[in-house]
């Protein structure tokens, strides 16, 4: 999601964001996605895992990822829909 957001922003000639969460928020500002907050939460969780992986319980991680898979699908759907418009 982060890479896709940053690529779209580059194509839209937006200046680079200071954070991954800001990149996602800018997609909402551009009307490409409806509500950035659910995706921003996922980005923050990703950052926690990457930078604090020694504190992550694998069972909890699996549960969260499984629960959030529909959010990834929703993100893809929103991007595809915006592309058609």
Order of alpha helices (4+ residues) and beta strands (2+ residues): alpha-alpha-alpha-alpha
